[in-house]
Amino acid sequence: MYIIRRITLSCILLLATTLAVCAQEENDFGIWTSVAVEKKIDKKWSAEAEAGLRSRNDSRTLDRWSFGMATDYKLLQWLTASAGYVLLYDNNVEKISCHEDGTFNNWRPSYWGLRHRFNVSLTGKYSFGDLQLSLRERWQYTCSPEQEADRFDFDNMEWEKKTVGGKCRSILRSRLQAEYNIPKCKVDPYVSVELFNGMALQKVRYTVGADWKIRKKHVVGVGYRYQTVNEDDDNEPDCHVLDISYKYKF
């Protein structure tokens, strides 16, 4: 058991060091917060509702609001299935285009828009003493309805309406997580790596954090996340994130 503890702590320190090195690069910074309520219905069923808020642009700009609901069903002692829906209200990043000679063509300021997201997941867990490993495979389907946004035409020096086409896409999210239950301690540290795959690997999230069980029903989480983006996914850049969460369980 002593060897397992040392290996776990070494992995946490290694990931934290890697993220600190990445933080020296030119990337964005944001704060992601969430408040959730979880209700255990019986031995197999549970339900959850969560509201979230994210910032970007070195946390100076609101990035999105969200509200989601999900339900979990324990298929086996080590395997859980879940399904959920999330309503997203995004602050879409501004865009500007130029002519070949470098002069401005069009400018579309940032604007708010809705997205609908559905997901189904399977999560397997296995414990080695106080160390718990989990693997979650989640299929996610997101739809953005068509809408209008204001755009400035520099050629005619006037504002015009631009139709932003709707789109739907699916993605597979694979998350591997290690959590360590420190004996006689209310704080449980964890590390995780999550891959987002569409037709190719789109982005990766590395997270190190801890959950603090203030009381039996109250859990506060604090974590640091580094995200790398390989494709233009949700207009998200490479970024560093301070993740803060609160969950009430009953």
N, C-alpha and C positions, 0 to 999 in steps of 0.2 A: 504494500500500500504506500510506503514511503517513496518508492521509486515512481509510482504513478503520480503522486503529488508533485514530485520534482519535475517530471516530464511536462505536466500540465502548466506549472508556473513558468517553466522555460519557454513553452510555446507562447504563452501570453506575453512574456517579455520580448520575445523575438518579433512577434507581430507588432507590438507597440513601438519597437525600435524601427521597424520597416516603415510604419506609418509616419514616424517622426522625420525620417529621411525624405519621404514623399512630400511632406508638408513644406519643405524648403523650395519646392517648385512653384511656378506661377499658376495657381489654381483659384477657383472660387471658394467661398466659405459660406455656410448656411447653418441655421438652427432648425432642427425638426422636433416638434413637440406633439404629444398626443395624450388624450385622456380616454380611458376605456372602462367599461363596466362588463363584468363577466358573471353569468348566472349558471350554476350547475343545476341542471334539471333533474337528473338521476345519475346512476352509476355510469351510464354510457353517453348520455346527451348533455351538451352544454351550449350556451348561446352567448354572443358578445356583441357590443356596440362600441364604436370608437370614433372620435372626432380628432382631426389633426390639422396642424398649421405648419407651413414651411416657409423659410426665407431664402433669398439668394443675394447676389451682388454684395458679397461680404456682409450679409445679413442686413442690408439697408433697404431691401425691397421684398415685399410679400410675394411669395412664389405661388402658393396654392393653399386652398382650404379643402378639407375632405371630410366625408362622413360615411362610415361603412358599418355593415352588419354581417355576421357570420355565425355558422353553427358547426359544431364538432360532434363526431360520433366515434366512439372507441370500438373499432372492429375487433381488436385483440388487445391483450395487455400491453403490447409494445407498438401497436399500429393504430393510428387515428386518421380518419377521413374528415374533410371539412369542405364547406362551400360558402361563398360570400359574395357580397356586392358592395361596391364603393362608388359614391358620387364625388367626382372631382371638379373643383372650380379653379381653373388655372389662370395665372397671369402670364400670357404668352409673350415671349421675348420679342422686342422690336426688330424689324428687318429693314435694311437699306440696300438698294441696288445701284450700280453705276454703269455708265456707258463705257465703250472700249477706250475712249480718250480720257477716262478718269473722272468725268463730270457726273454729278448725281442724276439718277433717273427717277426712282421712286423711294419713298420712305413710309413704312407702315409702323406707327407707334405700337407700343405694347397694348394688349387688350385682354379682357377676361372672357373665358369661354368654358362651357361644360364638357365633361367627358363621363362616360359610363363604363365601369369596369366590373367584370365578373371573373370569378376564379374558383377552381377546385384543387384540392391538395391531398396528398398522402404524406404522413409524417411517421417515420420509424424511429424508435428510441431504444438504446441499450445502455445499461449501467455497469461500470466496472468499479464497484465500491462507491466512493463518493464522486467519481467522475462519470458524467453522463454524456454520451454521444448521440446526436440526432441528425437525421437526413430528411429534408423536406423537399418534395418534388411538387411544384405548383404550376398548373396551366392557367394562364391569364389571358383574358380577351377584353380589349379596350376599344370602345367606339366613340368617335368625336363627330357630332352632328355638323352639318354645313351651317355657316353663319356669315354675316357681313362684318367687315372691319373698315375703319377709315384709313385712307392712304393719300399721301401728298405727292402730286405729280410735279416734279421740278421743271419739266419741259413746258407745261402749260401754266405752272405756278397756281395750282388750284387743288382743293381737296376733292376726293372722289370716293365712292363706295367700292370696296373690293370684296368679292365673294371668296371665302376660304372654304375649299372643298372638304367635305366630311371624309373620314376614313376609319376603317376598322382593322385591327391587327391582333395577332395572338403571339404569345411568347411563353417559353418554358423557363421557370426560375428554379434553380437547384441550389439549396443552401445546406452546407455542412457546418454543424455547430458543436462545440465542446463546452460544457458547463461543469463547474466544480462546486460541490456543496461542502463548504468549510464546516467541520463539526463545531457545534455550539456557537455558530456565528450566523447573523441574520443577512449577511451580504454574500451573494453567490456570483463570482466572476465568470465571464464567458468570452469566447472568441468565436467568430464565424466568418465564413467566406461564401458569398452568393454569386452565382453565374446567371446571366440573363442571355438566353439563346433564342434567336429568331431563325432566319436562314443562316446566320453565322453568330459568333459571340458578339453581343452588343455592348455589354458593360459588366463590370465586376465590382462588388462591394466587399470591403474588408472592415470588420467591426471588432472592437474590443470594448467591453463594458462590464457592468455589474448591476444586479437587481437587489434592492434592499427591502426586505420584508419588515416594514415598520411595525405592523401588527398582523394578525392572522388574515385580515381582509384587505389590507392596504400594502401595495407594492410600488416602490419608486425605482425607476431605472435611469441610469446615466451611462452614456457610451460615446465613443469616438469612432467615426466611420470615414473611410476614404473610398471614393468612387472613381473608377476609371471608365471612360466611355470610348468605345471603338467606333461606333457609328452615331449618327445624329438621332439619338433616341430621346423622345420627349423634349428636345431642345435642351438637354441637360449637359453641362460641361463636366470636366474632371473637377472634383470638389472635395473639400474637407467638411465634415458635418459634426456638430455637437447634437447628440440625440438625447432628449429628455422625455420621459414618459411616466404616467401614473395610471395604475389599474386598481379598481375596487372589485373584489371577488365576494360573492355571497351565494 
